[in-house]
């Protein structure tokens, strides 16, 4: 039984006791106090009705917010991409060889079947070495991501759309100050995001993060709030480190692979670029303001 129903039952019992007491009195007393009884019952049930209405309003607000988040994600999802990082790495193969080379004495003593395992390079092969996220800002294929996602100038980059379509990407620019980069793919009529105004966001407002979580689960959605503004952190990993300032703090989950993905407001507008997460803590992530 939910709290509303419990409260309703308790209130009705109390009202019934009051009514029984009143009707157990003399007829004259009932006649004199009938007006007071009606007023008392009116107060009891009007209060109950008000609390029920408040509960209904809260449920309505929750449903409306949930629907707004769904609409925001559906609006932006087609323009959110995964950035795949690949490199030509040595291809290693296993083989067996005689440790004695052409030494006839030892080969005869141990036999020709005495071999030991070894490894050797046999050319190169393209290997996925990393991944991140991004979002499309122009129909002709400009993609925003983090600089640390595309830091390796010797690597190759592929943009993977949410529908599975792949495009080779070229890095047009890397901004060493703001951890930003611009990619270009050879395509047209691509879906794009709508940019919001990060100067007008408020602490406590809804925040939605989308990205290629763990480099495996593309367009993963998490929700939270804007937890703070104008944060400064030292972010780094894999020998890469930089000082970032004026960041948006959020408790929407930002996982490895989310870097470069959008942080949205409830209207589905991009207000930030997900860039870092505090290791060893829960619910502390950071995004670069879109402005």
N, C-alpha and C positions, 0 to 999 in steps of 0.2 A: 504494500500500500504506500503510495507516495505521500509526501508531506502535506500537499494540498488536501488530499482525501482525509488524512489523519486530523488535520485542523478542522475540516468540515464536520467530522464525526464528533470531535470534542465540543465544538460550538453548538451543535444540535443538541447534544446531551445536556449541556449547561442550560440552554434555552428551554428544554423540556422540563428540567427541574424547576426552573423559575415559573413556568406555566402551571405545573402541578401544584406548586405552593400557592400560587395565586388562586387557582380554582378550588383549592381545599379550604379557603377562607369563606367567610360569610358572603351571601349574595350582595349585601349592601356594600361591603368592603370592595368586592369585585367591581361593582358599578362605579364606585368613587375612583378606583385606581386603574380602570380599564385604559384610560388615555396614557397613563404612565407606562403600562405594560407594552402598549403598541410602540411607544417611543423607544423603550428598551430593546424590543425585538428589532426595530428598525435599525438601531445602532449596531446591534450584533451582526445582522446579516449584511448591512451596508459595508461594514469592515471586512467581512468575509469576501464579498464580491470584489472589493477593491484589491485585496491581496491576490485573489485569483486572476484578476485582470493584469496586475503587475507581473505575475508569473508568465502569463500568456505573452505579454509584451517582450519579456526577456527572451522567451523561446523564439518569438518572431524576429527579434534583432539578430539572434544567433543564426537562424536560417538565412536571413538576408545577407549577413556577412559571409557565410559559407558560399552562397550563390554568387556573391561578388567576387570571391577568390577564384571560383571555378571559371567565371566569365573572364577574369583577368588572365588566367593561365591559357585559356582557349584562344584569347586574342593574340598572345605573344608567342605561344609555343612554336608555330611554324617558322618563326624567325630566329629561334634559339638553336645554336649549332654546337656540335662537338668538334674540337680541334685535335687531330691525331698527329703525333710526332713520330717520324720514322727515320732511320739511319741505315746506311750500308755498313754492316758489321761482319767481321770475319766468320765464315762458315766453318765450323770445326767438325771433323769426322774422326771416328774411332778406327784404329787398325791394330794389327799385331805384327811383331817383328822379332827377329832373333837378336838377342843382346850381344852376340859374339861376332856379328858381321860375317866376314868371309874366313874366319879362323877355323880351319878344317879340324884341328885337334879338339877344340871344345864342341864344335858342331857334331863331330863323330861321337864324343863322349856323352853328351846330353841328348843327342838325337835331333833330327831335323824338325821334330814336332815341339821342341822346347821354344815357346814364343811368349813374349810379354806384351801386355796392352800398352797402347800409346795414343796420342791425339796429334792431329796436324790440321793445318788450315787448307781448305779446299775452296778457294774463291771467297766471295762475299754474298750476303743475302740481305734484303730489306727487312728490318726488324722494328716493330713498334716499341719505342723506348719511353713514351710519355703521352700525356693527353691533358686537355683542358677544355674550356668552354668559350663561347663567344656569342655575339648576336649581330644580325645584319641591319645596317643603318641606311643602305641605299639599294634600290632595285637592281642596279648594275653590279652588285657584288662586293661592296665594302663591308668588312667585318671588323668589329671591335673585340679585342681580347686583352689579356695582360701581357706585358713584355716578358715576364718570366716564363710564360707558356711557350713563347717562340724565341727564346734567348739564344739557342744554338744555331749559329749561322750555317753550319754544315749539315743541318738536318733538313728533311723535307716535311711539308705540312699539307694535310688534307682536311678539308671541311666536310663534316658529315651532317647532313640535314636530318631533321626528326623523322622524315619519311623514308630514310635510308639512302637517298641520293648523295653521291660523293663528288667533290670538286677538288682539283689540285689548287693549292693556295700559294700566293706570293706575298712575302712580307714587304709592305710598302714603307713602313716607318716603325721605329722603336723609340719610345719616349723614356729615357733613363731616369727622369725626375719623378714622373707620375705612374710608373709601372704600367704604361699603356702601349698598345701596338695596334696597327691597322693592317689587315690582310685584304687581299683582292682575289676574287675568284672570277673565272671567265663564264659569266652567266647573265641572264637578263630576266626581267619580270619576277624577281625574287620577292618574297614577303619581307616586310621590314617591321621594326619595333617603333613605337612612339616614345619619344624622349620627354621626360617630365622636367620638373623644376626642383632641383635638390636644395635650393635656397629656402624653399617654403615648407620643407618637411618638419614634422614635430616629433619629439620623443613620445613614444607610446602608440604611434600610429602603426597600422598593419604594414608588415614587410613580407614580401614573397621572393624567395630565392629559387632560381632554376639553373640547372647545370648538369654536366656529365660526371655524376658522383662516382668517385673512385676510378674514373676512367673507364667504367664498364656500363653504368646505368644512365644512358643519355636522357636529358630533359627530366631529371628528377626534381620534384617540387617539394619545398619545405616552407612553412610559414612561421611567422613570429611577429615581433614588433621592432621598431626603431628603439634601441636601448640607450643610445647616446650619440652625441654629435661632436665634431671637431676633435676626434681622437688622434693621437700620434703613437706610432708603433715602429719597432725595428722588425722587419719581416725578412725571412730568408729560408734557404734550404738548398742542399746540394752544392754548397760552396758559394751560393748567391745570397747577397744580403743588401738591403736598402732601407733607408729611413722614409717612412710615409707619414704625411700629416693631413689634417683636416678630414679624417675618415669618418664614415658612418659606422656606428656599432650596432649590431643586430643579434638577436638570439635565434633567428631563423638559421637552421643547420647549413653550414658551409663546410663541405667535405673536400678532401683532396680530389681534384678533377673539376671542382666547381669554379676554379679560378677563371676569370674572364667572362663568366655568365652574368646575366642581369639581376639586379635587385629591383623589385617592382613595388609600386604603391597599389592600393586597392582598385585603382582605375586601370591597371595594366600598363602604366607608364614606367619607363626605366628611370629610376632615381639614383642608381649606383651600379658599380661594377664590382662584383665579388672578387676579393683579392687575397684575403688572409684569414686565418683562424688561430686562436690562442691554443697552443698545445697544452695538454694536461688540464684543460678546463672544459666545461660544458656550456654551450650557448653563448660563446663570445666569438663573434666573427666580425669582419670588417670589409667595408666596400668603399671604393673611390666615388665621391659624389659625381654625378653625371655632368653637372655644370662645369 
